[in-house]
Every structure is written in structure tokens, then in C-alpha cells.
Amino acid sequence: MTPIFAVILAAPIVLGITVLIYMFCYRRKINRRLAEGSIAEKRKGKPMMPPIVFVLVTIICVSIVTALLVIAISYFSINTFTTSRSNGGFDRESLIDMRMIHEEDLEDSLFEGYKTGDNIAGYTMHKQESGDLTFYYYMINANMQGILPRLIIATEASGDTSGLCHGISINAKEGFKTLGISGGSKFYMCAIECTEFEGDLKIKEYYYDEEYLGEKYDIQYESARYKGTIELDMSYTEPEE
């Protein structure tokens, strides 16, 4: 059941319950006045609103509240859908592109002969250990921006990963906008193109047993034999004057 349908369905239920409670209180007060003989005499306390007036006022109030809730839920739903589904979620334009590079892809390429941890021309290499993995991430030098991928990730595990399934997930956040990307095939290194992105990247890589194949990535990550996480600030530095 969608939230909008639930609100619309709840409106008459709330209206009915409110009217029933009012009628119960109204009849109880009338009966008490009859018992006290105060109907024809001066009334004690404030008079209750006539039932027809109460019903009309309640209908108007419930209708206004229902309309406001429907508008608010619709607005939130449209924004959420646009953020999570529309071309990557960043202002209707995909700003994150993840490409898997396999070892055979390196042949006849700019990266031919590369071994994990080697320097790559045009990039500045950084090394970071996390959990069971060593991350080598390469940030593009300023003079090569727009020509080569902005970020390259390569990793080494602390143990033997043969026979294990491989996964990677990237969570990109820029302001109030977030995007999740994941991949499952084994690769030699991962190229990430995000020239127009200036937010934070959280990258998780992991090796897990085949029995978890097909499970959600968070389950795969938690059960992984080897795993690691790095967080990168992808904002551009201001040029020196």
C-alpha cells in the first residue's frame, strides 16, 4: 500500500471515529442535563457544538489535513525518485561512471604492463591499507583532466582470493544527493570517471564465498573473507594565485 493511498484511506476512518466519539460525548451531556433538569433552565457550562456543525467542521479539517499530507508525500516521493533513479540521481545527469578493467584489457593500452602498485604516467598514486586490503588509488594530474579517467583503483588482498567471488560498491554523496553503484565481476583495476563530481566517495571492495552469490551486497560484504573500505574527498582544490 502506497503512503498516499494509506492517507486517503485513513481520512474517512479518522472522520468516522471522531464523529462517533463526539456523538457519545454529546448524548452523554444531554442525558446528564436531562437528569439534572437543566435543559429548560439556565445551562451550566459552555454549550456543545450542534452535531451537524461539528460534522461539517470535522470534514473540512480532515480534508485540509489529508490534502496537505498527500501534497507533501507526493513532493517527497517525486524528489526521492528523481534522486535515486533519474540518470544517477545528480540533477538528472550521471556524474559517476565506473568501468571495470580486466588484465587482458591492458594490452595495447596506455596501462600495458601495469602491475598492482606501479606508478601510472599522468597520475599521482596513493596507498592506503584498510581491513584485509591494500588500496592503490590514482588521482589524475591537473594537465590530464578530461583526457584520462579521473580516478583509478587497484587493490591487493592479504590472502589467497582464488575461488572467491568479488564485489565492489561505491557510494557517492554530494550535498543532499547520493548515488550507489555496485559491480560483481572480478577485474584488475577499476576506472572511475567523475570529472564534474566534487563530493565524497566511499568505496568498498570484498571477496566472499560463492554461497552468498545473489545476496544483497551488504550481506556479501559482512560475510566476506577479505574486505576493505576507503573514503575519498573528490572536491577540487583551488588553484594557487
N, C-alpha and C positions, 0 to 999 in steps of 0.2 A: 504494500500500500504506500503510495507516494505521500509526502508530507502535506501537499496541497489538498489532496483528496481526503486525508485524515482530518484536516482542519474543517473542510466543508461538511464532512460527515458529523463532526463533533458539535458543530454550531447548533443544529436543532436539538441535539441531546442536551446540551447545556441549557438551551432555552426552555425545554420541557421540564428539566429538573428544577430550574429557577422558579418557574411558574407554579409547579407543584408545592415547593417549599413556601412560596408566598401565599398560595391559597390555604395551605394548612394554618399558617400564622394568622391569616385574615379571618378564617372561620373560628379559630380559637379565640381571637379577640372579640368577635361578635358574640360568641356564646358567653364569654365572661361578662360582657356588658349586659346581655340579657339576664344573666344570673344576678347581677348587681342592681338591675333596674335602672341603669344609667343611659338607656337609649333615648328615652324621651326627655330626660333631664339634661343638665349641663354635662357635656362629655368630659371625661377625665383623660388627660394626656393628649398627645397630638393625634389627629385622625389619620388613619391609613389611607394610602392612595387607592382609589377605586380599581378593581381588578382589570377592567378594560383599559384604563390608562396605564396601569403597570405593565400589562402585556405589550401594549404599543411601544412604550418606552424601552422595555427589555428587548423587543425585536429590533428596534433601531440601534441600540447599543451593541447587541450581539452582531448585527450586520456590519456595523462600522469596524468593530474589532476583527471580525472574520476577513473583511476586505483588506484591512491593513496587514494582517498576517499573511494572506495569500500574495499580496504585492511584495512583501519583504522576502518570503520564501522563494517566489519566482525570481526576484532580482538576485538573491544569493545563489540560486541554482544555475542561472544563466552565467554568472561570473565564474562559478566553480567549473562548469562545463567548458567554458572558454579557456580557463587557465589550465585544466588538466587534459583537454582533448584537442584543442584547436592548434594544430601545427606546432606542437611542442610547448604551447602554453605561454609563450612570451610575446605578447602583443600581436597574436595571430601570425607570428613569424618564427620559424625554427632557428634558434641561435646556437644549438648544440648538435653536433654531428659526430657520432662515434663510429670509427671504422676499425675492423679487426684486420691486422696484417699478419699473415702466416709466413713461415720461414721460406716457402717457395716463392712468395710474393716479392722477396727481397732481391731475387735475381733480376739483373738488368734494370735496377732501380737506383735511386740516389743512396739507398741504405744497403747496397750489396756488400756482403762481407761483415756486416754488423754482428757482434756478439754482445750478449747482455752485459751492460756496464761500460761498453765502449763509448767514447765521445762521438758525437754526430756533428758534422760541419753545419754551421748555421744555428746551432742550439747551445744552450747552457745546461749542463747536466747537474742534477741534484740527487742526492742519495738519502734515503730515509728508511729505517727499519721499523716495522710495525708487526707485532704478533709473530707469526711464522714466516713472514715475507719480507724481502728487501725490495723496496720500490726504487727504481731509477726513473725519474721523470725529467723530461727535457722541455725547457721553455724556449720558444723561438726568439732569436735575436731580433732587435728592432728593424734592422735593414732587410730582414727576410719575411716580415709580416705580410700576410696576404698572398704569399707565394707557396709556402710550405704550411702543413698543419701547425697550429699554434702550440699544441701540447702533445707529447708522445710519452706513453707509459710502458715500461718493461719491468718485469719482476723476476725474482728468484725465490724459490721456496727453500725452507730449511731441511726438507727431506725429499724422499722419492715420491713424485706425483704420478708416476706411470700407473695406468689403470684407474685413475680417479677422474671424475667429471670436473669440469672447470666452469666457473662463473664469474661475472663481473657486474657490478651495478654502480651507476653514477647518479648522485642526487645533486642537481643544480639549483641554487637559490639566488635570486636577485630581487631585493626588496621584498614584496609580498608574494612574488611569483616563484613557484617551484616546478621542477620537472624531474621525473625519474626515468632513467634509461637502464636497461639490463641486457646482457648477452650471455649465451651459454657455451658457445663453441670455443675450443682451445685455439689460442693464437700466440704468435711470437711477441708481438707488441701491439699496442692499441694507439691509434692516432685520433686525437680529439680536435675537431675544428670548432672554434668558438670565438672568432675574431671580434664579434660585436657584443660579446658577453663579458660583464665585469663583476660578476657575483662570486659566490663561493662554490667550489666543487668538493663533494665528499665521495671518494672512490673506494669501493670495497671489492677485493678480489679473493677468491676462495677455491679450494679443491675439496670435493666431497665424494662420498661413496655413491655408487650407481643406484642403490636402493632409494635414494632421495630424489632421483631424477623425476621431474614432473611436479615436484612440490613447489610451494612458493619460495621465492628467493631468500626470504628471511629465515625460513626453516632450513634451507640448504646452507646458509651462512652459519647459523648457530651449530649445525651438526658437522661442519667442515673439519677435516683433519688439519688443513693448513689454511690460514686466513690472515688478512691484514687490512688496515684502513688508513688512508691518508686524507687530509683536508687541505685544499689549496685555495688561496686568495687570488682570484684571476683579475683583480682590478689593475688597470694600467697606471703606472707611475707617472707623475707629472714631469714633463721634460725640464731639464735644468736650464736656467736662464743664462 
